[in-house]
């Protein structure tokens, strides 16, 4: 029993140490704007940060209004259908829902973050650090514009407030989901009447939650300028002390050296010194076997803690599995346009009977329609190598315009189809490419094998075997079976 209590206290001490841990302090750094920003950093840093915050704010506001309006329309359809068979149930089930959707959307759009924000919901470490950095730079601006710093801080606080409003909207949507699903389960005879619109409503609810999560991840994804500024500031003792007193995490845990004006620790919650004293007493009481026994029981205690966490999730706390969709979601739907675009390069070598040996070099840009399908366009350049090793000559043998569609079949294999226009005649100037009679069409179908790579540039290697079913119409006939090797990156 003594060892069990000592183990629990030991874990509390480890948590307290983790909360109060500090990074090593670099010597010889001052607090000047030059040391904080480096050459040209202030304008780039502040400008890029403001554009990022403005973009996220606008997207969150627009997407929230769009999703909530769609869900309100879906509920209106459900209400209209239900009213024909159960008018009393329709009035009770949908009373005030349209007004609530509108109120949530208006609240988020108008929220400026002027009210004091309290840490609630998911903790966002980077947003906390960014807010602390802006407040610190207001006190020590150096060559930075204090008005711009204040504007950036207001932007960040407004975005954080809107993210909290979005969480409130998600909570209301979850409540509505429980009410609607419960009614349909209790009235199984109405499942056919209401099922289609309810499934559409449920999909909108899921995608809105994913959209909000994506915006949170984008907020907590700093660019290189933000990382550099935080890294340099993090080495300053003055900034470390400032964050201990003013960060959201410090306010929650009341870290040592924190702001004395903040509320005291929760009643009954032991301080780190108290935990350390109790551990010393328990270890002394257990004798020489105290420390080894504690260390041996830490893993068991952690396993027990994880089991409690799993039970909490199963009971509906946090992001439980009860929120899992009952359909196959399209994870690309909540991504921005540029995050759905992927780029690629490929080449193929062709040995012809009538023309010099050539290699086609192609570039492409694809747009992911879903997790399983990609549509794209591209262009190619045909380089001639001559007729043999003894007669090497580099010539422009043609160009091409491409379009393609990839659909995953199974695993790393996908079906590939494409339609291309190729200028297969040698040319010496761009004017020659305007002779449309020299362009020929190719229709391609085949299979592509994708191999993931650990390269920092090329993320995927693609090997495609394609059949040109229009090659038999060409005079002279071109190669019917093509093998292309390509590389993809984001």
N, C-alpha and C positions, 0 to 999 in steps of 0.2 A: 504493500500500500504506500509506504514511504517512497519507494522507487517510482511508482506511478505518478504520485504528486510531483516529485522532483523532476520527472521527465516532462510533465506538462509545463512546469515553471521554466524549465530549460528552453523549451520551444518558444515561450513568450519572450524570454530574454533574447533569443536569436532574432525574433521579429522586431524587437525594439532596436537591436543593433543594426538591422538592415535599414530601418527607417531613418536612423540618425547617421548612417555611414556617409563619409565625405570622400571626394576625389582627392588625390594627392595635389598639393599646392605647388605650382611652378614658381620658381624664384625669378626675380628680376623683371616681372611684368608690372606695368603701371596701369593706371586707370584712364589714360588719355584716349581720345577718340581714335587716334592712329593705332594704338595697341589693340583696341576693341574691334575695329573694323578692317584695318588694312587699307591699302590703296583703293580708292573708289568704292569701297564697300558700302558706306552709308546710303548713297543714292540708290544703288542697286538693291541693297537689302530691303530698305523701306519701300521702294517702289514695287518690287516683286512681291513682297508680303502683302501690300495693300491690294494689288491685282488679284492675288490668290484668295484673300478674304472676301473681296467684292464678288468674285466669280462664284465661290461657294455659297455666299449669302443669296445671290440672285437665283442660283440653281435650286437651292433648298426651298426658297419661297415659291418659285414657279412649279416645281415638282409636287410640293405639298398641295398647292391649290389645284393642280391637275388631278392628282390621285383622289383627294377628298371629294372633288366635284364628280369624278367618275363613280366613286362609291356611293355618293348620295343619289346619283341617277340610277344605279343598280338597285338600291333599296327602294326607290320610287317605283321601279318596275315590279319588284317583289310585292310591294304594298298594293299596287293596282291589281295584280293577279290574285293575291290573297283576299282582297276586299270582295271579290265576286263570290267566294265560297265561305268566308268567315270575316264578316265586316267588323265584328267586335274584336276579334283577335288581331286584325290588321291595325285598328286604331290603337290598341294597347301596345303591340310590338314595335310600331314605328312612330310612336308619339314623340315629337321633338327631335328626331334623329337628324332631319335635314337642317334644322336650325343649329344643332350642335356641330355638325360638319362645317357649316359656314362660320360659326363662332371660332372654332379651332383654327381655321384657315386665316381669318382676319386677325386673330391674336398673334399668330406667328409672323404675318406680314408686317404688323405694326410694332412688334417688339424691338426696342432699341437697346435692351440690356442696361437701361439706366438704373434699374433696381439692383440691389446687392445680390450677387449670385452665390448660392450656397452649393457645396459639393453634393450632388445627388446623381443617382444612376451610375453609369459607367465612368470611372476615373480616366481622364485623358492626360497622360503624363506630358506629352509634348505641348499641348495647349496650356497646361499649367506653367511649364517652363517658359513658354513664349510670353505669357501674360506677366510673369515675374520679371523677365528680361526687359519688357517695355516699361514697366513701372520703375525698374532700377535705372534705366537709361533716362527716364524723366528727371530723376534726382541727379544723375551724373551724365548730362547730355553730350559733353565735349563739343564737337563741331556739328552734332546732329541738330535738326530743327525740332524744337520742343513741340510746336504745333502739329507737325507731322507725326511725331510719336504719340501725342494725345489722340489724334485721329485714328491711328492704327490700333491703339488700345480700345477705343470706342468700337471700332469695327470688330475686333476680336470678341469683346464682351457681347455685342449684338449677335454675333454668330453663335456663341455659346448659349445665349438665351434662347435663340431660335431652335437650337438642337434640343434643348430641354423642352421647348414647346412641342417639337416633333415627337419626343418621347411621350408626352402627354397625349398627343393624337394617337400614337401607337397603343397606349393603354386603353383609350376609348374604343379603338378598333378591336382590340382583343376582347373587350367586354361585349361589344356588339356581335362578335363572332360566336361567343358562348351563348348569347341569347338566341341568335338565329339558328344555330345548329341544334340547340336544345328544343326549340319549337318544332323544327323539321323532324327530329327524332321522336318527339311525342305525337306527331301527326304523320305517321308513315305513309298514309294514303295521299298526302300532298307532296311527297318527294318528287314525283314525276312532274308536277306543276311548277314547283319552285326550284328543282334541282339545278337546272341549267343556269339560271340567273344567280343562284347562290354560289355555284362553282366559279362563275366569272367574278363575283364580288370577292370571293376568297382569294383568287389569284391577284386581284388588285391589292388586297390587304398584305399579301406576302411580299409583293414587289415593292410596296411602299416601305416596308420594314427593311428590305435589302437596300433600297435606295438611301435611306437615312444612315444605315451602317456604312455604305460606301462613302458618303460625305464625311463621316467621322474618321474613316481611315485616311481620306485625302487630307483632312486637317492635320492629322497626326503623322503625315509623311513630309518631313522637312526637306527643302532643297539644299544644295551645297552651301549657299550663302547663309542660310539660317543655321545649318550645322556648324559652319565655321564661327559664326558669331557666338553661338551657345558654347562651343568648345573653348573659345578664348575667355569668355566671361566666366565659365565654370572653373577656371583656374585661379580666379581672383578671390582671395579670402573675403573681401567686402561683399561680393555677390553671393557667395556661399552663405554668409551670415544673413544677408537680406532674404534669401529664399527660405532659410530656416524660420524666419519670423513672418513671412508674408505669403508663402505658397499655400495652395488649397490643402495639400497633404499635411503641411505643418499645422494648419488650423484644425484638421480632423484629429490628428494624433497628439497635438500639443507637445511637439518635440522639444527637447532641451534647448534653451536659448530662444524659445519662441516668443511671439509677441505677448507681453503681459496683459494687454487689453483684451485678448481673446478669451472666450469662456474657458473655465477650468476643465480639467479632465472629467469624464463622465463619473458620476458618483459610484464608488465601489470598484472602479478600474484601477488596478495596482500600477504604480510607477515602475520604471526600470530598476531604480535603487531598491525598492521594496521586493521586487522579484529576485534580484541578485542576493539580497539578504536571506530570503526564504530558501533559495537554492543552497546557500552555504550551510544553513541550519540542517536541511534535509541530508546533504552529503555528509556532514559531520555525524549525524545520527546514524547513518548507514554504515559508518566505519570505512575501512580501506577499500571495500568493494563498491563504494558509492558511485564514484565517477565511472568505472567500467560498466556498472549496471545501468546508469543513466544513458551512456552512449549506446549500449546494446538495445535499449528500449525506444530510442528515438525513431528508428525505422518502423517499429510496430505502431508507435503513436501517429506517425505520418500516414500509415496505411489506414488507421482508424479514422483519421481526419478526412481522408479521401472518400472513405465509405459513407461518412456523414454527408459530405458534399454531394455524392451521387444520389443519396436518398432525398436531399433537398431539391435537386434538379428533377427527380422523378415526381416529386410532389408538386411541381409547378413553379418552383422558384427560379429566378434568373432566366437564362435562355434554355428552357427545358425542351425536351423532345416533343412536348405537346404542341409546340409551334411549328413542327416540321410540316412541310406542305404535303397534301394528299394528291399531288400531281407532279409531273416532271418539270421543274422550273427551268427557265432559260436564264442562266446567270449573266448572259451578255446584255440583257434588257436594261439592267440598272447601271450599266457603264456608259460613260460619255463616248461621243463619236470617236475621238482620237484614241481612246483606250481600247476600242474594238478594231482598230486598224492594225494590220500586221504587214510587214514588208518582206520581200524575198528576192533572191537572185538564183539563177540556174544557168546551166549550159548543156549543150549536146553537140556531139561531133558526128558529122555525116561524111561518108566516103561515097562520092558520086562517080558514075561512069562518064558523064558528059561534062561535068564541071569540076573545078579543083576541090580538094578536100576542104571542108568548111567547119567552123564551130559557131554555134548560135549562143550568144550571151544575152540573157534576158533579165529584166527587172520587173517586179510586180508589186502591186499593192492590193491587199485583200481586206474585205470588211466581213467580220464574223456576224452572220445572221443569227446564229445560235451557237451553243456549245458543240454542235455536231456539223454545222455547215458554214462554209465561207464562199463568198462570191468576190471576184476581183478582176482587175484589168492589168495589162502589162505591155511592154514593148521589147523588141529584140533587135540585135544587130548581128549580121552574118559576116564573119571574118574568114576570108580565104587564105589558105596556107600554101597554095601552089599545088603542083602535081606529084611531088615526091620529095624525098630527102635531098636529092641532088638539084631540085628546082624549087626551092622555097621562095615564095613571093607573097607579101601581105597585100591583100586587095579587099575592097568593099564589095561583097557579093550579094548584099540584100539587107532589108530591114523587115520588121513585122509588127503587127498590132495584135494583141491577144486579149481574150476574155476567158474566164474559167469558173468552174463551180466544183468545190470539194465537199463531199458528204462522207462522214465517218461511217464505216461498215462495222468493224469490230476491232477492238484493241488499237493498234497503231496503223491499221489499214483503212484506206478510204477510197471511195470511187471518185474518179476525176473525169470531168468532161470539159471541153472547151471549143471555142470557135475562133479561128485566126485568119487574118489577111496577111499574106507575105508577098513582098517584092523580091522575087527570086533572081533578078537579073543584076549583073554588075553595074555599078553606077559610080560616077566621078563627081557629081554635083547634086545638090538638093533638087534642082529643076527636073532632073530625070525621074525623080520619085513621083512627079505629078502626072505621069503617064499611067492612067488608071487601068489601061489594058494589060499592063505588065503585072498587075496584082492578081494573085490567085487565092482561093479559099481553102482552108483546111478544117476538117471536123475531127476532133480527137475524143476518144473515150479510152479509159484504162484504169489502172490501179496504182495507188501511191502508197509507199511505205515510209512512215515518219519515225525517225530515231532522235530522241532527245539528247542534247549535248550539254556539257558543263561549261562551254565557252562563254565568256562575258559578252561576246558580240553575237555570234551565231548560236541561237538557242535550239534550232532544230535542223536536222538534215533530212531531205526528202529525196527519195529515189522513185521516179515515176516511169512506168512502162505504158506507152500510149499507142493506140492504133488510129492512123489517119484514114478514115473510111472514104474520104474524098480524094485520096492520092491517085486512085485509079483513073480519075478523069483528067489528070494533068498530062500535058504533052510538052517535053518528055515526062514520063512518070517519075514522081518523087518517091522517096523512101516511105514505106507504109507503116513500119513499126519504129517508133522512136523511144529512146531511153534518155531521160533527163535527170541530172543530179542538181539539186538545189539546196539552198540554205535560207533559213528564215530567221528574222529577228523582229523585235517590237519597235 
